[in-house]
Amino acid sequence: MARRNRGHMSGERYLGDVDKYVLHDLDNEQGECQIDGIIDAGNDQPYVSTQRAHSEGHSDCDLCRV
């Protein structure tokens, strides 16, 4: 898969799902992550670092952030 330039995303590596507070690594994206669905629902929050996402309450995705 690839980084996205739609929704709130502008090519950032990390996508936070603001509905479930899960952080995804788009450089290691798995099909089960459902990234396009997160973006389509408007629940995407871009991050350039994991530190900021974690400080805002996101947990790592078990599939792509292992």
Distance bins in CASP14 RR format, pairs under 12 A and 6 or more apart:
PFRMAT RR
TARGET T0000
AUTHOR 0000-0000-0000
RMODE 2
METHOD distances of the structure
MODEL  1
1 15 0 0 0 0 0 1 0 0 0 0 0
1 24 0 0 0 0 1 0 0 0 0 0 0
1 25 0 0 0 0 0 1 0 0 0 0 0
1 26 1 0 0 1 0 0 0 0 0 0 0
1 27 0 0 0 0 1 0 0 0 0 0 0
1 28 0 0 0 0 1 0 0 0 0 0 0
1 29 1 1 0 0 0 0 0 0 0 0 0
1 30 1 0 0 1 0 0 0 0 0 0 0
1 31 1 0 0 1 0 0 0 0 0 0 0
1 32 0 0 0 0 0 1 0 0 0 0 0
1 33 1 0 0 1 0 0 0 0 0 0 0
1 34 0 0 0 0 0 1 0 0 0 0 0
1 35 1 0 0 1 0 0 0 0 0 0 0
1 36 0 0 0 0 1 0 0 0 0 0 0
1 63 0 0 0 0 0 1 0 0 0 0 0
1 64 0 0 0 0 1 0 0 0 0 0 0
2 9 0 0 0 0 0 1 0 0 0 0 0
2 11 0 0 0 0 1 0 0 0 0 0 0
2 13 0 0 0 0 0 1 0 0 0 0 0
2 15 0 0 0 0 0 1 0 0 0 0 0
2 26 1 0 0 1 0 0 0 0 0 0 0
2 27 0 0 0 0 1 0 0 0 0 0 0
2 28 0 0 0 0 0 1 0 0 0 0 0
2 29 1 0 0 1 0 0 0 0 0 0 0
2 35 0 0 0 0 1 0 0 0 0 0 0
2 36 0 0 0 0 0 1 0 0 0 0 0
3 9 1 0 0 1 0 0 0 0 0 0 0
3 10 0 0 0 0 1 0 0 0 0 0 0
3 11 1 0 1 0 0 0 0 0 0 0 0
3 12 1 0 0 1 0 0 0 0 0 0 0
3 13 1 0 0 1 0 0 0 0 0 0 0
3 14 0 0 0 0 1 0 0 0 0 0 0
3 15 0 0 0 0 1 0 0 0 0 0 0
3 24 0 0 0 0 0 1 0 0 0 0 0
3 25 0 0 0 0 0 1 0 0 0 0 0
3 26 1 0 1 0 0 0 0 0 0 0 0
3 27 1 0 0 1 0 0 0 0 0 0 0
3 28 0 0 0 0 0 1 0 0 0 0 0
3 29 0 0 0 0 1 0 0 0 0 0 0
3 35 0 0 0 0 1 0 0 0 0 0 0
3 39 0 0 0 0 0 1 0 0 0 0 0
3 44 0 0 0 0 0 1 0 0 0 0 0
3 46 0 0 0 0 1 0 0 0 0 0 0
3 47 0 0 0 0 0 1 0 0 0 0 0
3 48 0 0 0 0 0 1 0 0 0 0 0
4 10 0 0 0 0 1 0 0 0 0 0 0
4 11 1 0 0 1 0 0 0 0 0 0 0
4 12 0 0 0 0 1 0 0 0 0 0 0
4 13 0 0 0 0 0 1 0 0 0 0 0
4 14 0 0 0 0 0 1 0 0 0 0 0
4 15 1 0 0 1 0 0 0 0 0 0 0
4 16 0 0 0 0 0 1 0 0 0 0 0
4 24 0 0 0 0 0 1 0 0 0 0 0
4 26 1 0 0 1 0 0 0 0 0 0 0
4 27 0 0 0 0 0 1 0 0 0 0 0
4 29 0 0 0 0 1 0 0 0 0 0 0
4 33 0 0 0 0 0 1 0 0 0 0 0
4 35 1 0 0 1 0 0 0 0 0 0 0
4 36 0 0 0 0 1 0 0 0 0 0 0
4 37 0 0 0 0 0 1 0 0 0 0 0
4 38 0 0 0 0 1 0 0 0 0 0 0
4 39 1 0 0 1 0 0 0 0 0 0 0
4 40 0 0 0 0 0 1 0 0 0 0 0
4 42 0 0 0 0 0 1 0 0 0 0 0
4 44 1 0 0 1 0 0 0 0 0 0 0
4 46 0 0 0 0 1 0 0 0 0 0 0
5 11 1 0 1 0 0 0 0 0 0 0 0
5 12 0 0 0 0 1 0 0 0 0 0 0
5 26 0 0 0 0 0 1 0 0 0 0 0
5 39 0 0 0 0 0 1 0 0 0 0 0
5 44 0 0 0 0 0 1 0 0 0 0 0
5 46 0 0 0 0 0 1 0 0 0 0 0
6 12 0 0 0 0 0 1 0 0 0 0 0
6 15 0 0 0 0 0 1 0 0 0 0 0
6 35 0 0 0 0 0 1 0 0 0 0 0
6 36 0 0 0 0 1 0 0 0 0 0 0
6 37 0 0 0 0 0 1 0 0 0 0 0
6 38 0 0 0 0 0 1 0 0 0 0 0
6 39 1 0 0 1 0 0 0 0 0 0 0
6 40 0 0 0 0 1 0 0 0 0 0 0
6 42 0 0 0 0 0 1 0 0 0 0 0
6 44 0 0 0 0 1 0 0 0 0 0 0
6 46 0 0 0 0 0 1 0 0 0 0 0
7 15 0 0 0 0 0 1 0 0 0 0 0
7 35 0 0 0 0 0 1 0 0 0 0 0
7 36 0 0 0 0 0 1 0 0 0 0 0
7 37 0 0 0 0 0 1 0 0 0 0 0
7 38 0 0 0 0 1 0 0 0 0 0 0
7 39 1 0 1 0 0 0 0 0 0 0 0
7 40 0 0 0 0 1 0 0 0 0 0 0
7 41 0 0 0 0 0 1 0 0 0 0 0
7 42 1 0 0 1 0 0 0 0 0 0 0
7 43 0 0 0 0 0 1 0 0 0 0 0
7 44 1 0 1 0 0 0 0 0 0 0 0
7 45 0 0 0 0 0 1 0 0 0 0 0
7 46 0 0 0 0 1 0 0 0 0 0 0
8 15 0 0 0 0 1 0 0 0 0 0 0
8 16 0 0 0 0 1 0 0 0 0 0 0
8 17 0 0 0 0 0 1 0 0 0 0 0
8 18 0 0 0 0 1 0 0 0 0 0 0
8 38 0 0 0 0 0 1 0 0 0 0 0
8 39 1 0 0 1 0 0 0 0 0 0 0
8 40 0 0 0 0 0 1 0 0 0 0 0
8 41 0 0 0 0 0 1 0 0 0 0 0
8 42 1 0 0 1 0 0 0 0 0 0 0
8 43 0 0 0 0 1 0 0 0 0 0 0
8 44 1 0 1 0 0 0 0 0 0 0 0
8 45 1 0 0 1 0 0 0 0 0 0 0
8 46 1 0 1 0 0 0 0 0 0 0 0
8 47 0 0 0 0 0 1 0 0 0 0 0
9 15 1 0 0 1 0 0 0 0 0 0 0
9 16 0 0 0 0 1 0 0 0 0 0 0
9 24 0 0 0 0 0 1 0 0 0 0 0
9 26 0 0 0 0 1 0 0 0 0 0 0
9 35 0 0 0 0 1 0 0 0 0 0 0
9 36 0 0 0 0 0 1 0 0 0 0 0
9 38 0 0 0 0 1 0 0 0 0 0 0
9 39 1 0 0 1 0 0 0 0 0 0 0
9 40 0 0 0 0 0 1 0 0 0 0 0
9 42 0 0 0 0 0 1 0 0 0 0 0
9 43 0 0 0 0 0 1 0 0 0 0 0
9 44 1 0 1 0 0 0 0 0 0 0 0
9 45 0 0 0 0 1 0 0 0 0 0 0
9 46 1 0 1 0 0 0 0 0 0 0 0
9 47 0 0 0 0 1 0 0 0 0 0 0
9 48 0 0 0 0 0 1 0 0 0 0 0
10 26 0 0 0 0 0 1 0 0 0 0 0
10 39 0 0 0 0 0 1 0 0 0 0 0
10 44 0 0 0 0 0 1 0 0 0 0 0
10 45 0 0 0 0 0 1 0 0 0 0 0
10 46 1 0 0 1 0 0 0 0 0 0 0
10 47 0 0 0 0 0 1 0 0 0 0 0
10 48 0 0 0 0 0 1 0 0 0 0 0
11 26 1 0 0 1 0 0 0 0 0 0 0
11 27 0 0 0 0 0 1 0 0 0 0 0
11 39 0 0 0 0 0 1 0 0 0 0 0
11 44 0 0 0 0 0 1 0 0 0 0 0
11 46 1 0 0 1 0 0 0 0 0 0 0
11 47 0 0 0 0 0 1 0 0 0 0 0
11 48 0 0 0 0 1 0 0 0 0 0 0
12 23 0 0 0 0 0 1 0 0 0 0 0
12 24 0 0 0 0 0 1 0 0 0 0 0
12 25 0 0 0 0 0 1 0 0 0 0 0
12 26 1 0 0 1 0 0 0 0 0 0 0
12 27 0 0 0 0 0 1 0 0 0 0 0
12 44 0 0 0 0 1 0 0 0 0 0 0
12 45 0 0 0 0 1 0 0 0 0 0 0
12 46 1 1 0 0 0 0 0 0 0 0 0
12 47 1 0 0 1 0 0 0 0 0 0 0
12 48 1 0 1 0 0 0 0 0 0 0 0
12 49 0 0 0 0 1 0 0 0 0 0 0
12 50 0 0 0 0 0 1 0 0 0 0 0
12 52 0 0 0 0 0 1 0 0 0 0 0
12 53 0 0 0 0 0 1 0 0 0 0 0
13 23 0 0 0 0 0 1 0 0 0 0 0
13 24 0 0 0 0 1 0 0 0 0 0 0
13 25 1 0 0 1 0 0 0 0 0 0 0
13 26 1 0 1 0 0 0 0 0 0 0 0
13 27 1 0 1 0 0 0 0 0 0 0 0
13 28 0 0 0 0 1 0 0 0 0 0 0
13 29 0 0 0 0 0 1 0 0 0 0 0
13 46 0 0 0 0 1 0 0 0 0 0 0
13 47 1 0 0 1 0 0 0 0 0 0 0
13 48 1 0 0 1 0 0 0 0 0 0 0
13 49 0 0 0 0 1 0 0 0 0 0 0
13 50 0 0 0 0 1 0 0 0 0 0 0
13 53 0 0 0 0 0 1 0 0 0 0 0
13 64 0 0 0 0 0 1 0 0 0 0 0
13 65 0 0 0 0 0 1 0 0 0 0 0
14 22 0 0 0 0 0 1 0 0 0 0 0
14 23 1 0 1 0 0 0 0 0 0 0 0
14 24 1 0 0 1 0 0 0 0 0 0 0
14 25 1 0 0 1 0 0 0 0 0 0 0
14 26 1 0 0 1 0 0 0 0 0 0 0
14 27 0 0 0 0 1 0 0 0 0 0 0
14 28 0 0 0 0 0 1 0 0 0 0 0
14 29 0 0 0 0 0 1 0 0 0 0 0
14 33 0 0 0 0 0 1 0 0 0 0 0
14 35 0 0 0 0 0 1 0 0 0 0 0
14 44 0 0 0 0 0 1 0 0 0 0 0
14 45 0 0 0 0 1 0 0 0 0 0 0
14 46 1 0 0 1 0 0 0 0 0 0 0
14 47 1 1 0 0 0 0 0 0 0 0 0
14 48 1 0 0 1 0 0 0 0 0 0 0
14 49 1 0 0 1 0 0 0 0 0 0 0
14 50 1 0 0 1 0 0 0 0 0 0 0
14 51 0 0 0 0 0 1 0 0 0 0 0
14 52 0 0 0 0 1 0 0 0 0 0 0
14 53 1 0 1 0 0 0 0 0 0 0 0
14 54 0 0 0 0 0 1 0 0 0 0 0
14 56 0 0 0 0 0 1 0 0 0 0 0
14 58 0 0 0 0 1 0 0 0 0 0 0
14 60 0 0 0 0 1 0 0 0 0 0 0
14 61 0 0 0 0 1 0 0 0 0 0 0
14 64 0 0 0 0 1 0 0 0 0 0 0
14 65 0 0 0 0 1 0 0 0 0 0 0
15 22 0 0 0 0 1 0 0 0 0 0 0
15 23 1 0 0 1 0 0 0 0 0 0 0
15 24 1 0 1 0 0 0 0 0 0 0 0
15 25 0 0 0 0 1 0 0 0 0 0 0
15 26 1 0 1 0 0 0 0 0 0 0 0
15 27 0 0 0 0 0 1 0 0 0 0 0
15 28 0 0 0 0 0 1 0 0 0 0 0
15 29 0 0 0 0 1 0 0 0 0 0 0
15 33 0 0 0 0 1 0 0 0 0 0 0
15 34 0 0 0 0 0 1 0 0 0 0 0
15 35 1 0 0 1 0 0 0 0 0 0 0
15 36 0 0 0 0 0 1 0 0 0 0 0
15 37 0 0 0 0 0 1 0 0 0 0 0
15 38 1 0 0 1 0 0 0 0 0 0 0
15 39 1 0 0 1 0 0 0 0 0 0 0
15 42 0 0 0 0 0 1 0 0 0 0 0
15 43 0 0 0 0 1 0 0 0 0 0 0
15 44 1 0 1 0 0 0 0 0 0 0 0
15 45 1 0 0 1 0 0 0 0 0 0 0
15 46 1 0 0 1 0 0 0 0 0 0 0
15 47 1 0 0 1 0 0 0 0 0 0 0
15 48 0 0 0 0 0 1 0 0 0 0 0
15 50 0 0 0 0 0 1 0 0 0 0 0
15 53 0 0 0 0 1 0 0 0 0 0 0
15 58 0 0 0 0 1 0 0 0 0 0 0
15 60 0 0 0 0 0 1 0 0 0 0 0
15 61 0 0 0 0 1 0 0 0 0 0 0
15 64 0 0 0 0 1 0 0 0 0 0 0
15 65 0 0 0 0 0 1 0 0 0 0 0
16 22 1 0 0 1 0 0 0 0 0 0 0
16 23 1 0 1 0 0 0 0 0 0 0 0
16 24 1 0 0 1 0 0 0 0 0 0 0
16 25 0 0 0 0 0 1 0 0 0 0 0
16 26 0 0 0 0 0 1 0 0 0 0 0
16 33 0 0 0 0 0 1 0 0 0 0 0
16 35 0 0 0 0 1 0 0 0 0 0 0
16 38 1 0 0 1 0 0 0 0 0 0 0
16 39 0 0 0 0 0 1 0 0 0 0 0
16 42 0 0 0 0 0 1 0 0 0 0 0
16 43 1 0 0 1 0 0 0 0 0 0 0
16 44 1 0 0 1 0 0 0 0 0 0 0
16 45 1 0 1 0 0 0 0 0 0 0 0
16 46 1 0 0 1 0 0 0 0 0 0 0
16 47 1 0 0 1 0 0 0 0 0 0 0
16 48 0 0 0 0 0 1 0 0 0 0 0
16 49 0 0 0 0 0 1 0 0 0 0 0
16 50 0 0 0 0 0 1 0 0 0 0 0
16 52 0 0 0 0 0 1 0 0 0 0 0
16 53 1 0 0 1 0 0 0 0 0 0 0
16 54 0 0 0 0 0 1 0 0 0 0 0
16 56 0 0 0 0 1 0 0 0 0 0 0
16 57 0 0 0 0 1 0 0 0 0 0 0
16 58 1 0 1 0 0 0 0 0 0 0 0
16 59 0 0 0 0 1 0 0 0 0 0 0
16 60 0 0 0 0 0 1 0 0 0 0 0
16 61 0 0 0 0 1 0 0 0 0 0 0
16 64 0 0 0 0 0 1 0 0 0 0 0
16 65 0 0 0 0 0 1 0 0 0 0 0
17 23 1 0 0 1 0 0 0 0 0 0 0
17 24 1 0 0 1 0 0 0 0 0 0 0
17 33 0 0 0 0 1 0 0 0 0 0 0
17 34 0 0 0 0 1 0 0 0 0 0 0
17 35 0 0 0 0 1 0 0 0 0 0 0
17 37 0 0 0 0 1 0 0 0 0 0 0
17 38 1 0 1 0 0 0 0 0 0 0 0
17 39 0 0 0 0 1 0 0 0 0 0 0
17 40 0 0 0 0 0 1 0 0 0 0 0
17 41 0 0 0 0 1 0 0 0 0 0 0
17 42 0 0 0 0 1 0 0 0 0 0 0
17 43 1 0 1 0 0 0 0 0 0 0 0
17 44 1 0 0 1 0 0 0 0 0 0 0
17 45 1 0 0 1 0 0 0 0 0 0 0
17 46 0 0 0 0 0 1 0 0 0 0 0
17 47 0 0 0 0 0 1 0 0 0 0 0
17 53 0 0 0 0 0 1 0 0 0 0 0
17 56 0 0 0 0 0 1 0 0 0 0 0
17 57 0 0 0 0 0 1 0 0 0 0 0
17 58 1 0 0 1 0 0 0 0 0 0 0
17 59 0 0 0 0 0 1 0 0 0 0 0
17 60 0 0 0 0 0 1 0 0 0 0 0
17 61 0 0 0 0 1 0 0 0 0 0 0
17 64 0 0 0 0 0 1 0 0 0 0 0
17 65 0 0 0 0 0 1 0 0 0 0 0
18 24 0 0 0 0 0 1 0 0 0 0 0
18 38 0 0 0 0 1 0 0 0 0 0 0
18 39 0 0 0 0 0 1 0 0 0 0 0
18 41 0 0 0 0 1 0 0 0 0 0 0
18 42 0 0 0 0 1 0 0 0 0 0 0
18 43 1 0 1 0 0 0 0 0 0 0 0
18 44 1 0 0 1 0 0 0 0 0 0 0
18 45 1 0 1 0 0 0 0 0 0 0 0
18 46 0 0 0 0 0 1 0 0 0 0 0
18 47 0 0 0 0 0 1 0 0 0 0 0
18 53 0 0 0 0 0 1 0 0 0 0 0
18 56 0 0 0 0 1 0 0 0 0 0 0
18 57 0 0 0 0 0 1 0 0 0 0 0
18 58 0 0 0 0 1 0 0 0 0 0 0
19 34 0 0 0 0 0 1 0 0 0 0 0
19 37 0 0 0 0 0 1 0 0 0 0 0
19 38 1 0 0 1 0 0 0 0 0 0 0
19 39 0 0 0 0 0 1 0 0 0 0 0
19 40 0 0 0 0 0 1 0 0 0 0 0
19 41 1 0 0 1 0 0 0 0 0 0 0
19 42 0 0 0 0 1 0 0 0 0 0 0
19 43 1 0 1 0 0 0 0 0 0 0 0
19 44 0 0 0 0 1 0 0 0 0 0 0
19 45 0 0 0 0 0 1 0 0 0 0 0
19 58 0 0 0 0 0 1 0 0 0 0 0
20 33 0 0 0 0 0 1 0 0 0 0 0
20 34 0 0 0 0 0 1 0 0 0 0 0
20 37 0 0 0 0 0 1 0 0 0 0 0
20 38 0 0 0 0 1 0 0 0 0 0 0
20 41 0 0 0 0 0 1 0 0 0 0 0
20 43 1 0 0 1 0 0 0 0 0 0 0
20 44 0 0 0 0 0 1 0 0 0 0 0
20 45 0 0 0 0 0 1 0 0 0 0 0
20 57 0 0 0 0 0 1 0 0 0 0 0
20 58 0 0 0 0 1 0 0 0 0 0 0
20 59 0 0 0 0 1 0 0 0 0 0 0
20 60 0 0 0 0 0 1 0 0 0 0 0
20 61 0 0 0 0 1 0 0 0 0 0 0
20 62 0 0 0 0 0 1 0 0 0 0 0
21 38 0 0 0 0 0 1 0 0 0 0 0
21 43 0 0 0 0 1 0 0 0 0 0 0
21 45 0 0 0 0 1 0 0 0 0 0 0
21 53 0 0 0 0 1 0 0 0 0 0 0
21 54 0 0 0 0 0 1 0 0 0 0 0
21 55 0 0 0 0 0 1 0 0 0 0 0
21 56 0 0 0 0 1 0 0 0 0 0 0
21 57 1 0 1 0 0 0 0 0 0 0 0
21 58 1 0 1 0 0 0 0 0 0 0 0
21 59 1 0 0 1 0 0 0 0 0 0 0
21 60 0 0 0 0 0 1 0 0 0 0 0
21 61 0 0 0 0 0 1 0 0 0 0 0
22 32 0 0 0 0 0 1 0 0 0 0 0
22 33 0 0 0 0 1 0 0 0 0 0 0
22 34 0 0 0 0 0 1 0 0 0 0 0
22 35 0 0 0 0 0 1 0 0 0 0 0
22 38 0 0 0 0 1 0 0 0 0 0 0
22 43 0 0 0 0 1 0 0 0 0 0 0
22 44 0 0 0 0 0 1 0 0 0 0 0
22 45 0 0 0 0 0 1 0 0 0 0 0
22 47 0 0 0 0 0 1 0 0 0 0 0
22 53 0 0 0 0 1 0 0 0 0 0 0
22 54 0 0 0 0 0 1 0 0 0 0 0
22 57 0 0 0 0 1 0 0 0 0 0 0
22 58 1 0 0 1 0 0 0 0 0 0 0
22 59 1 0 1 0 0 0 0 0 0 0 0
22 60 1 0 0 1 0 0 0 0 0 0 0
22 61 1 0 1 0 0 0 0 0 0 0 0
22 62 0 0 0 0 1 0 0 0 0 0 0
22 63 0 0 0 0 1 0 0 0 0 0 0
22 64 0 0 0 0 1 0 0 0 0 0 0
22 65 0 0 0 0 1 0 0 0 0 0 0
23 29 0 0 0 0 0 1 0 0 0 0 0
23 33 0 0 0 0 0 1 0 0 0 0 0
23 35 0 0 0 0 0 1 0 0 0 0 0
23 38 0 0 0 0 0 1 0 0 0 0 0
23 44 0 0 0 0 0 1 0 0 0 0 0
23 45 0 0 0 0 1 0 0 0 0 0 0
23 46 0 0 0 0 0 1 0 0 0 0 0
23 47 1 0 0 1 0 0 0 0 0 0 0
23 49 0 0 0 0 0 1 0 0 0 0 0
23 50 1 0 0 1 0 0 0 0 0 0 0
23 51 0 0 0 0 0 1 0 0 0 0 0
23 52 0 0 0 0 1 0 0 0 0 0 0
23 53 1 0 1 0 0 0 0 0 0 0 0
23 54 1 0 0 1 0 0 0 0 0 0 0
23 55 0 0 0 0 0 1 0 0 0 0 0
23 56 0 0 0 0 1 0 0 0 0 0 0
23 57 0 0 0 0 1 0 0 0 0 0 0
23 58 1 0 1 0 0 0 0 0 0 0 0
23 59 1 0 0 1 0 0 0 0 0 0 0
23 60 1 0 1 0 0 0 0 0 0 0 0
23 61 1 0 0 1 0 0 0 0 0 0 0
23 62 0 0 0 0 0 1 0 0 0 0 0
23 63 0 0 0 0 0 1 0 0 0 0 0
23 64 0 0 0 0 1 0 0 0 0 0 0
23 65 1 0 0 1 0 0 0 0 0 0 0
24 30 0 0 0 0 1 0 0 0 0 0 0
24 31 0 0 0 0 0 1 0 0 0 0 0
24 32 0 0 0 0 0 1 0 0 0 0 0
24 33 1 0 1 0 0 0 0 0 0 0 0
24 34 0 0 0 0 1 0 0 0 0 0 0
24 35 1 0 0 1 0 0 0 0 0 0 0
24 36 0 0 0 0 0 1 0 0 0 0 0
24 37 0 0 0 0 0 1 0 0 0 0 0
24 38 1 0 0 1 0 0 0 0 0 0 0
24 39 0 0 0 0 0 1 0 0 0 0 0
24 43 0 0 0 0 0 1 0 0 0 0 0
24 44 0 0 0 0 1 0 0 0 0 0 0
24 45 0 0 0 0 0 1 0 0 0 0 0
24 46 0 0 0 0 0 1 0 0 0 0 0
24 47 0 0 0 0 1 0 0 0 0 0 0
24 50 0 0 0 0 0 1 0 0 0 0 0
24 53 0 0 0 0 1 0 0 0 0 0 0
24 58 0 0 0 0 1 0 0 0 0 0 0
24 59 0 0 0 0 0 1 0 0 0 0 0
24 60 0 0 0 0 1 0 0 0 0 0 0
24 61 1 0 1 0 0 0 0 0 0 0 0
24 62 0 0 0 0 0 1 0 0 0 0 0
24 63 0 0 0 0 1 0 0 0 0 0 0
24 64 1 0 1 0 0 0 0 0 0 0 0
24 65 1 0 0 1 0 0 0 0 0 0 0
24 66 0 0 0 0 0 1 0 0 0 0 0
25 33 0 0 0 0 1 0 0 0 0 0 0
25 35 0 0 0 0 0 1 0 0 0 0 0
25 47 0 0 0 0 1 0 0 0 0 0 0
25 48 0 0 0 0 0 1 0 0 0 0 0
25 49 0 0 0 0 0 1 0 0 0 0 0
25 50 0 0 0 0 1 0 0 0 0 0 0
25 53 0 0 0 0 0 1 0 0 0 0 0
25 58 0 0 0 0 0 1 0 0 0 0 0
25 60 0 0 0 0 1 0 0 0 0 0 0
25 61 1 0 0 1 0 0 0 0 0 0 0
25 62 0 0 0 0 0 1 0 0 0 0 0
25 63 0 0 0 0 1 0 0 0 0 0 0
25 64 1 0 1 0 0 0 0 0 0 0 0
25 65 1 0 1 0 0 0 0 0 0 0 0
25 66 0 0 0 0 1 0 0 0 0 0 0
26 33 0 0 0 0 1 0 0 0 0 0 0
26 35 1 0 0 1 0 0 0 0 0 0 0
26 36 0 0 0 0 0 1 0 0 0 0 0
26 38 0 0 0 0 0 1 0 0 0 0 0
26 39 0 0 0 0 0 1 0 0 0 0 0
26 44 0 0 0 0 0 1 0 0 0 0 0
26 46 0 0 0 0 1 0 0 0 0 0 0
26 47 0 0 0 0 0 1 0 0 0 0 0
26 48 0 0 0 0 0 1 0 0 0 0 0
26 61 0 0 0 0 0 1 0 0 0 0 0
26 64 1 0 0 1 0 0 0 0 0 0 0
26 65 0 0 0 0 0 1 0 0 0 0 0
27 33 0 0 0 0 0 1 0 0 0 0 0
27 35 0 0 0 0 0 1 0 0 0 0 0
27 64 0 0 0 0 1 0 0 0 0 0 0
27 65 0 0 0 0 0 1 0 0 0 0 0
28 35 0 0 0 0 0 1 0 0 0 0 0
28 60 0 0 0 0 0 1 0 0 0 0 0
28 61 0 0 0 0 1 0 0 0 0 0 0
28 62 0 0 0 0 0 1 0 0 0 0 0
28 63 0 0 0 0 1 0 0 0 0 0 0
28 64 1 0 1 0 0 0 0 0 0 0 0
28 65 1 0 0 1 0 0 0 0 0 0 0
28 66 0 0 0 0 1 0 0 0 0 0 0
29 35 1 0 1 0 0 0 0 0 0 0 0
29 36 0 0 0 0 0 1 0 0 0 0 0
29 38 0 0 0 0 0 1 0 0 0 0 0
29 39 0 0 0 0 0 1 0 0 0 0 0
29 61 0 0 0 0 1 0 0 0 0 0 0
29 63 0 0 0 0 1 0 0 0 0 0 0
29 64 1 0 1 0 0 0 0 0 0 0 0
29 65 0 0 0 0 0 1 0 0 0 0 0
30 61 0 0 0 0 1 0 0 0 0 0 0
30 62 0 0 0 0 1 0 0 0 0 0 0
30 63 1 0 1 0 0 0 0 0 0 0 0
30 64 1 0 1 0 0 0 0 0 0 0 0
30 65 0 0 0 0 0 1 0 0 0 0 0
30 66 0 0 0 0 1 0 0 0 0 0 0
31 37 0 0 0 0 0 1 0 0 0 0 0
31 38 0 0 0 0 0 1 0 0 0 0 0
31 61 0 0 0 0 0 1 0 0 0 0 0
31 63 1 0 0 1 0 0 0 0 0 0 0
31 64 0 0 0 0 1 0 0 0 0 0 0
32 61 0 0 0 0 1 0 0 0 0 0 0
32 62 0 0 0 0 1 0 0 0 0 0 0
32 63 1 0 1 0 0 0 0 0 0 0 0
32 64 0 0 0 0 1 0 0 0 0 0 0
33 39 0 0 0 0 0 1 0 0 0 0 0
33 44 0 0 0 0 0 1 0 0 0 0 0
33 60 0 0 0 0 0 1 0 0 0 0 0
33 61 1 0 0 1 0 0 0 0 0 0 0
33 62 0 0 0 0 1 0 0 0 0 0 0
33 63 1 0 1 0 0 0 0 0 0 0 0
33 64 1 0 1 0 0 0 0 0 0 0 0
33 65 0 0 0 0 1 0 0 0 0 0 0
33 66 0 0 0 0 0 1 0 0 0 0 0
34 40 0 0 0 0 1 0 0 0 0 0 0
34 41 0 0 0 0 1 0 0 0 0 0 0
34 43 0 0 0 0 0 1 0 0 0 0 0
34 44 0 0 0 0 0 1 0 0 0 0 0
34 61 0 0 0 0 0 1 0 0 0 0 0
34 63 0 0 0 0 1 0 0 0 0 0 0
34 64 0 0 0 0 0 1 0 0 0 0 0
35 41 0 0 0 0 0 1 0 0 0 0 0
35 42 0 0 0 0 0 1 0 0 0 0 0
35 43 0 0 0 0 0 1 0 0 0 0 0
35 44 0 0 0 0 1 0 0 0 0 0 0
35 46 0 0 0 0 0 1 0 0 0 0 0
35 61 0 0 0 0 1 0 0 0 0 0 0
35 63 0 0 0 0 0 1 0 0 0 0 0
35 64 0 0 0 0 1 0 0 0 0 0 0
36 42 0 0 0 0 0 1 0 0 0 0 0
36 43 0 0 0 0 0 1 0 0 0 0 0
36 44 0 0 0 0 1 0 0 0 0 0 0
37 43 0 0 0 0 1 0 0 0 0 0 0
37 44 0 0 0 0 1 0 0 0 0 0 0
38 44 1 0 1 0 0 0 0 0 0 0 0
38 45 0 0 0 0 1 0 0 0 0 0 0
38 46 0 0 0 0 0 1 0 0 0 0 0
38 61 0 0 0 0 0 1 0 0 0 0 0
39 45 0 0 0 0 0 1 0 0 0 0 0
39 46 0 0 0 0 0 1 0 0 0 0 0
43 58 0 0 0 0 0 1 0 0 0 0 0
44 53 0 0 0 0 0 1 0 0 0 0 0
44 58 0 0 0 0 0 1 0 0 0 0 0
45 52 0 0 0 0 1 0 0 0 0 0 0
45 53 1 0 0 1 0 0 0 0 0 0 0
45 56 0 0 0 0 1 0 0 0 0 0 0
45 57 0 0 0 0 0 1 0 0 0 0 0
45 58 0 0 0 0 1 0 0 0 0 0 0
46 52 0 0 0 0 0 1 0 0 0 0 0
46 53 0 0 0 0 1 0 0 0 0 0 0
46 56 0 0 0 0 0 1 0 0 0 0 0
46 58 0 0 0 0 0 1 0 0 0 0 0
47 53 1 0 1 0 0 0 0 0 0 0 0
47 54 0 0 0 0 1 0 0 0 0 0 0
47 55 0 0 0 0 0 1 0 0 0 0 0
47 56 0 0 0 0 1 0 0 0 0 0 0
47 57 0 0 0 0 0 1 0 0 0 0 0
47 58 1 0 0 1 0 0 0 0 0 0 0
47 60 0 0 0 0 0 1 0 0 0 0 0
47 65 0 0 0 0 0 1 0 0 0 0 0
49 55 0 0 0 0 1 0 0 0 0 0 0
49 56 0 0 0 0 0 1 0 0 0 0 0
49 58 0 0 0 0 0 1 0 0 0 0 0
50 56 0 0 0 0 0 1 0 0 0 0 0
50 57 0 0 0 0 0 1 0 0 0 0 0
50 58 0 0 0 0 1 0 0 0 0 0 0
50 59 0 0 0 0 0 1 0 0 0 0 0
50 60 1 0 0 1 0 0 0 0 0 0 0
50 61 0 0 0 0 0 1 0 0 0 0 0
50 64 0 0 0 0 0 1 0 0 0 0 0
50 65 1 0 0 1 0 0 0 0 0 0 0
51 57 0 0 0 0 0 1 0 0 0 0 0
51 58 0 0 0 0 0 1 0 0 0 0 0
52 58 0 0 0 0 1 0 0 0 0 0 0
53 59 0 0 0 0 1 0 0 0 0 0 0
53 60 0 0 0 0 1 0 0 0 0 0 0
53 61 0 0 0 0 0 1 0 0 0 0 0
53 65 0 0 0 0 1 0 0 0 0 0 0
54 60 0 0 0 0 1 0 0 0 0 0 0
54 65 0 0 0 0 0 1 0 0 0 0 0
58 65 0 0 0 0 1 0 0 0 0 0 0
59 65 0 0 0 0 1 0 0 0 0 0 0
60 66 1 0 0 1 0 0 0 0 0 0 0
END
